[in-house]
Structure formats: C-alpha cells, structure tokens
Amino acid sequence: MLADLMQKFEKASASYAASNSIERDPDWFMLKLQEEVGEVTQAWNRLTARGRARGKTPEEMRQDLSDEVADLLGHVLLLAHHNQLNLIGSIERKWRFDPASID
C-alpha cells in the first residue's frame, strides 16, 4: 500500500514540478515537508480560534485542515521515496504492527 501511494505521489509531484519548472533537488523534499507542517499548523490555528477565520465557516476550516494534512502526508511519502527509505520496516519497528495487514 505505501509503495503504491509513494509512486502515485511521486508521479503527481514530478508532473507538477515539470509543468511549473520546479527543480526537485534533495533539499526541496525536506523544505516542502517543513512548508506543509507550517500550513497544517496554520489551518489548525484557524480551526481552534487561535488564528483569523478569514470569513470561513467551521466546516471550511475543517476541510482546509484535512487538505493540508493530505499535503503533509504526500510530502512525507515523497521524502521517503526520494531517499529510498523502508517505511514498512520502520513502522513495524516503531509502531509494532505490519501496515500490510491493515483491514
């Protein structure tokens, strides 16, 4: 499952980068991940009344948070893919379950 997701995110990211003349050098993957962490934090602050709502409803702010978490997940997987990390093995070691056995 993770390998398939990594490939899908990689394909989408590479296509976007090519269309927008973005060079995805090794630092880009880490910097984008950090950018997305900030965007998740910003969405969380809005949703929890620690930031300006900017005219958005609670439902819109919740959708923004979900969208930003999806971006963060994508960039975590891109970073792992680019660095050829074994996330399944790490999940098994750190979280003590086999992600391939999820129902």
For each residue, the residues with C-beta under 8 A, 3 or more apart:
1: 4 5 99 100 102
2: 5 6 77 87 88 99
3: 6 7
4: 1 7 8
5: 1 2 8 9 77
6: 2 3 9 10 77 78 80 81
7: 3 4 10 11 81
8: 4 5 11 12
9: 5 6 12 13 74 77 78 81
10: 6 7 13 14 78 81
11: 7 8 14 15
12: 8 9 15 16 74
13: 9 10 16 17 24 74 78
14: 10 11 17 18 24
15: 11 12 18 19
16: 12 13 19 20 22
17: 13 14 20 21 22 23 24
18: 14 15 21 22
19: 15 16
20: 16 17
21: 17 18
22: 16 17 18 28
23: 17 28
24: 13 14 17 28 29 82
25: 28
26: 29 30 82
27: 30 31
28: 22 23 24 25 31 32
29: 24 26 32 33 75 78 79 82 83
30: 26 27 33 34 79
31: 27 28 34 35
32: 28 29 35 36 75 78
33: 29 30 36 37 72 75 76 78 79
34: 30 31 37 38
35: 31 32 38 39
36: 32 33 39 40 68 71 72 74 75
37: 33 34 40 41 72
38: 34 35 41 42
39: 35 36 42 43 68 71 72
40: 36 37 43 44 65 68 69 71 72
41: 37 38 44 45
42: 38 39 45 46 51 68
43: 39 40 46 47 61 64 65 67 68
44: 40 41 47 48 50 65
45: 41 42 48 50 51
46: 42 43 49 50 51 52 53 54 56 61 64
47: 43 44 58 61 62 64 65
48: 44 45
49: 46 53
50: 44 45 46
51: 42 45 46
52: 46
53: 46 49 56 61
54: 46
55:
56: 46 53 60 61 64
57: 60 61
58: 47 61 62
59: 62 63
60: 56 57 63 64
61: 43 46 47 53 56 57 58 64 65
62: 47 58 59 65 66
63: 59 60 66 67
64: 43 46 47 56 60 61 67 68
65: 40 43 44 47 61 62 68 69
66: 62 63 69 70
67: 43 63 64 70 71
68: 36 39 40 42 43 64 65 71 72
69: 40 65 66 72 73
70: 66 67 73 74
71: 36 39 40 67 68 74 75
72: 33 36 37 39 40 68 69 75 76
73: 69 70 76 77
74: 9 12 13 36 70 71 77 78
75: 29 32 33 36 71 72 78 79
76: 33 72 73 79 80
77: 2 5 6 9 73 74 80 81 87
78: 6 9 10 13 29 32 33 74 75 81 82
79: 29 30 33 75 76 82 83 85
80: 6 76 77 83 85 87
81: 6 7 9 10 77 78 84 85
82: 24 26 29 78 79
83: 29 79 80
84: 81
85: 79 80 81 90
86: 89 90
87: 2 77 80 90 91 99
88: 2 91 92 98 99 100
89: 86 92 93
90: 85 86 87 93 94
91: 87 88 94 95 97 98 99
92: 88 89 95 96 97 98 99
93: 89 90 96
94: 90 91
95: 91 92
96: 92 93
97: 91 92 101 102
98: 88 91 92 101
99: 1 2 87 88 91 92 102
100: 1 88
101: 97 98
102: 1 97 99
103:
